[in-house]
Amino acid sequence: MTIDLHAETRPTGVDAAVAAARRVIDALVRAGDISGADMADVADRLNAVADDLEDTAPPLDERLVDMWRGDGNTRHDPVTGPENPIAPPLRYEAVDTRTIEATTTLGLPHQGPPSSVHGGVSALLLDHTLGVANGWAGTSGMTAELTLRYHRLTPLFEPITVAARQVSVDGRKIRTTGEITANGEPCVTAEGLFIATYPPRPR
């Protein structure tokens, strides 16, 4: 049995706008320079949207405070953040008290080798997932060491599962493992050492 870690969904407002931005990013990468689209016109329209957003955005320090307000669940990070257009985003479920997982499908914006996920993207997904597993298990901290082993290419365009489990806590040292799998086979495995500390939030 799994338990959804996300108590709230917001399919409207900024989340809807960010979902549209994800579509734009994907469409731009797919179109490339062989598209029949009028890219000059596309650029003008996208710049107009950016102008509107920049004109109404709050000061940076105010936005940073707002991002870190609340109980620690952030909506802006580049892996799970519904407010971040570069996030897939992953949605985790709890497998047990120390283990979480998420299934997603990545596309061309995350490509490294042909039709495969970039190794750095895999590292990003695993680093974040190990950290979330620590929070779910009850003792979290900052990444001190992350060791990855790439077993095979991680495919684009088909479901992959990203999972992590907190293994042990020894004083301030937290050890966590994780993996990315496709079709039940490991693509990337990870071992992480975390230190139970966290920088102060903006005020």
C-alpha positions in Angstrom: 0.0 0.0 0.0 1.3 3.5 -0.8 0.4 6.8 0.7 0.4 10.0 -1.3 2.9 12.4 0.3 1.2 15.4 -1.4 -1.7 16.6 0.7 -2.7 19.3 -1.7 -3.0 19.8 -5.5 -3.4 23.0 -7.3 -4.4 22.5 -10.9 -5.1 26.2 -11.4 -3.3 29.6 -11.0 0.5 29.5 -11.1 0.6 25.7 -11.4 -1.5 25.8 -14.6 0.8 28.5 -16.0 3.9 26.5 -15.2 2.4 23.4 -16.8 1.9 25.5 -19.9 5.5 26.6 -19.7 6.6 23.0 -19.6 4.6 22.3 -22.8 6.4 25.3 -24.4 9.9 24.0 -23.4 9.1 20.5 -24.7 7.6 21.9 -27.9 10.6 24.2 -28.5 13.1 21.3 -28.1 11.0 19.1 -30.4 10.7 21.9 -33.1 14.3 22.8 -33.2 15.6 24.7 -36.2 13.8 22.4 -38.7 10.3 23.5 -37.6 8.1 25.4 -40.0 7.0 27.7 -37.2 7.8 31.4 -37.4 10.4 31.4 -34.6 10.8 35.2 -34.7 7.1 35.5 -33.9 7.3 32.8 -31.3 10.2 34.7 -29.6 8.2 38.0 -29.7 5.2 36.3 -28.0 7.3 34.6 -25.4 9.2 37.8 -24.6 5.8 39.6 -24.2 4.8 37.0 -21.6 8.2 37.4 -19.9 7.8 41.2 -19.8 4.4 40.9 -18.2 5.7 38.5 -15.5 8.8 40.6 -14.8 6.7 43.8 -14.5 4.5 42.2 -11.9 7.0 40.1 -10.0 7.8 41.0 -6.3 11.3 42.0 -5.3 13.7 39.0 -5.2 14.2 39.1 -1.4 10.4 39.1 -0.9 10.0 36.2 -3.2 12.7 34.2 -1.5 11.0 34.7 1.9 7.7 33.6 0.4 9.3 30.4 -1.2 10.5 29.2 2.2 7.5 30.1 4.3 5.5 27.2 5.8 6.2 23.7 7.0 9.2 22.8 4.8 7.4 21.6 1.7 8.7 23.7 -1.1 6.8 24.3 -4.4 9.7 25.7 -6.3 12.5 23.1 -6.4 13.7 21.7 -9.8 12.5 18.1 -9.2 9.1 18.2 -7.5 8.1 21.9 -7.6 4.8 22.6 -9.3 5.9 26.2 -9.5 9.1 25.3 -11.4 8.8 24.7 -15.2 12.1 22.7 -15.3 10.7 20.2 -12.8 9.2 17.0 -14.3 7.6 17.2 -11.6 8.0 14.0 -9.5 5.2 13.1 -7.2 6.3 10.8 -4.4 4.4 8.1 -2.7 5.4 6.4 0.6 6.2 2.7 0.3 6.9 2.4 4.0 8.2 4.6 6.9 11.6 5.0 5.3 11.1 4.5 1.6 9.5 6.7 -1.1 9.1 6.4 -4.9 7.8 8.2 -7.9 7.1 7.3 -11.5 7.5 9.7 -14.3 8.3 9.9 -18.0 10.9 12.3 -19.3 11.2 13.8 -22.8 13.6 15.6 -25.0 14.4 18.5 -22.7 16.1 16.0 -20.4 18.0 14.1 -23.2 21.7 13.3 -23.0 22.7 10.3 -25.1 20.2 9.5 -28.0 16.7 8.9 -26.6 18.2 8.6 -23.1 18.2 10.7 -19.9 21.2 13.0 -19.3 23.4 11.6 -16.5 23.3 14.9 -14.7 19.5 14.9 -14.8 19.6 11.4 -13.2 21.9 12.7 -10.5 19.6 15.6 -9.8 16.5 13.3 -9.5 18.4 10.9 -7.2 20.0 13.6 -5.0 16.6 15.2 -4.4 14.8 11.9 -3.9 17.3 10.7 -1.3 16.8 14.0 0.6 13.0 13.7 0.5 13.3 10.1 1.8 15.3 11.4 4.7 12.6 14.0 5.5 9.9 11.3 5.2 11.9 9.0 7.6 12.2 11.9 10.1 15.8 12.9 10.0 17.0 15.1 7.2 20.1 17.1 6.3 22.3 18.4 3.5 24.1 16.2 0.9 27.7 15.6 1.9 28.5 12.9 -0.5 26.7 11.3 -3.4 28.0 8.2 -5.2 26.3 7.1 -8.4 26.7 4.0 -10.6 25.3 4.1 -14.1 24.3 0.5 -15.0 22.6 1.2 -18.4 21.0 4.1 -20.3 17.9 5.6 -18.7 15.2 5.8 -21.4 13.2 8.8 -22.5 9.6 8.5 -23.5 8.7 5.6 -21.2 8.0 5.3 -17.5 10.9 5.3 -15.0 10.7 4.9 -11.3 12.9 6.9 -8.9 13.0 5.5 -5.4 15.0 6.1 -2.2 15.3 4.6 1.3 16.9 5.9 4.4 19.3 3.2 5.6 20.8 4.5 8.9 21.3 7.5 11.2 24.5 7.7 13.3 24.6 11.0 15.2 24.5 13.7 12.5 25.4 11.3 9.7 22.5 9.9 7.6 23.0 7.2 5.0 20.5 6.8 2.2 20.3 4.7 -1.0 18.3 5.1 -4.1 17.8 4.0 -7.7 16.2 4.8 -11.0 14.7 1.8 -12.7 12.9 1.2 -16.1 11.0 -2.0 -16.8 12.0 -3.3 -13.5 15.8 -3.1 -14.3 18.2 -0.7 -12.5 19.5 2.2 -14.7 21.3 4.2 -12.0 21.9 3.5 -8.3 23.0 5.9 -5.6 24.4 6.0 -2.2 24.3 9.2 -0.2 25.8 10.6 3.0 23.9 13.5 4.5 24.7 15.7 7.5 21.9 16.7 9.8 22.1 20.4 9.3 20.3 23.0 7.3 21.0 26.6 6.3 18.7 29.3 7.8 15.7 30.3 5.8 15.4 33.8 4.3 13.6 36.3 6.5 
